[in-house]
Amino acid sequence: MLIKDVFADAIEHDEVELQAIIIYATQESKECSMNDEAKKLNDYFAKENREEMKPKINAIMDKLQMKRFRGVYEVFTSGEVFYIYADTKEEAMYLKRSIGARLLLHTDLINYNGKNRTVKELIKGKKTPHIIGGSKL
């Protein structure tokens, strides 16, 4: 898979941070090109210090006025799962002191009060952060 394919997927799935990382690697640092294999991008960021990269990626996002994607995260704690509408994965995990989380798509279904509803329906009119619900595993 080429970096340009990863970039297209990042756009399709609203992975704003990944878009910014690719823009940084291909445009700012010029360590990679869009036609390189995705492994080159992985190798480049594996050797960079993650903490040093955060300000650079945030600067790119500010420069291009990229907004982080608010979304519903399926957050896992020991024995429970929660659905949290948050600005970032880290915020969602922090609210429940969780061990992991994954971003849900707007079209994913969640059983809410006995009915299957889409993520998009459940966040309409809600502000972040908002705990939609949860259940035992």
C-alpha positions in Angstrom: 0.0 0.0 0.0 1.3 3.4 -0.9 1.2 6.5 1.3 -1.3 8.2 -1.0 -3.6 5.2 -0.4 -3.2 5.6 3.4 -3.9 9.3 2.9 -7.1 8.5 0.9 -8.3 6.1 3.7 -7.5 8.7 6.3 -9.7 11.2 4.5 -12.5 8.7 4.1 -12.5 7.7 7.8 -12.0 11.2 9.2 -8.6 10.4 10.7 -7.4 14.0 10.9 -4.3 13.3 12.9 -3.1 10.7 10.3 -3.8 13.2 7.5 -1.6 15.7 9.4 1.2 13.2 9.9 1.2 12.3 6.2 1.2 16.0 5.2 4.1 16.6 7.6 6.2 13.7 6.4 5.6 14.5 2.7 5.4 18.3 2.6 7.3 19.7 5.6 10.1 17.3 6.4 10.1 15.8 2.9 11.2 12.4 4.4 8.6 10.6 2.3 6.6 11.0 -0.9 3.0 10.1 -1.6 4.3 7.4 -3.9 6.4 5.6 -1.3 5.3 2.5 0.4 3.4 3.0 3.7 6.2 1.1 5.5 8.5 4.1 4.9 6.1 6.3 6.7 6.0 3.8 9.6 9.8 3.5 9.7 10.1 7.3 9.7 7.8 7.8 12.6 9.2 4.8 14.5 12.6 6.5 14.7 11.1 9.9 15.7 10.3 10.6 19.3 6.5 10.7 19.7 6.6 13.5 22.2 8.7 15.6 19.9 6.3 15.0 17.0 3.1 16.2 18.7 3.9 19.9 18.5 4.9 19.6 14.9 1.7 17.7 14.0 -0.4 20.2 16.0 1.4 23.1 14.1 0.5 21.5 10.8 -3.1 21.1 11.9 -3.3 24.7 13.1 -1.6 26.0 9.9 -4.1 24.1 7.7 -7.0 24.8 10.1 -7.6 21.0 10.5 -10.1 20.2 13.2 -9.9 17.0 15.2 -12.8 14.7 14.7 -15.2 14.5 17.4 -16.6 11.0 17.6 -18.1 8.2 19.6 -15.5 5.9 21.1 -16.2 2.4 22.3 -14.2 2.6 25.6 -13.1 -0.6 27.4 -12.6 -0.9 31.1 -12.1 -4.1 33.1 -15.5 -5.8 32.6 -17.4 -3.0 31.0 -17.7 -1.1 27.7 -18.9 2.5 27.4 -19.9 4.6 24.4 -18.5 8.1 24.8 -18.9 11.1 22.5 -15.6 13.0 22.9 -13.2 15.3 21.1 -10.4 12.8 21.2 -9.7 9.2 22.0 -7.6 10.2 24.9 -10.4 12.3 26.4 -12.8 9.4 26.0 -10.4 7.0 27.7 -9.7 9.5 30.5 -13.3 9.8 31.4 -13.6 6.1 32.4 -9.9 5.5 33.2 -10.0 2.9 30.5 -7.5 0.5 29.1 -8.4 1.0 25.4 -10.8 2.6 23.0 -11.8 2.6 19.3 -13.5 5.1 17.2 -16.9 4.1 15.8 -18.2 5.2 12.4 -21.3 7.4 12.1 -23.1 4.4 10.5 -22.2 1.9 13.3 -25.2 0.7 15.3 -25.4 0.8 19.1 -28.2 -0.8 21.1 -29.6 2.1 23.0 -32.7 1.5 25.2 -33.5 -1.7 23.4 -33.3 -0.2 19.9 -30.5 -0.3 17.4 -29.6 3.3 16.5 -26.7 4.8 14.5 -23.9 6.7 16.1 -25.0 9.8 14.0 -28.5 9.6 15.6 -27.2 9.3 19.1 -24.9 12.4 19.0 -27.3 14.8 17.4 -27.6 17.8 19.6 -25.1 16.5 22.1 -22.0 18.4 23.4 -18.7 16.7 24.2 -17.8 15.0 26.3 -21.0 12.9 26.7 -21.4 9.4 27.9 -24.1 7.8 25.7 -24.3 4.5 27.6 -22.5 1.3 28.6 -22.8 -2.3 29.5 -21.1 -5.3 31.1 -18.8 -7.4 28.9 
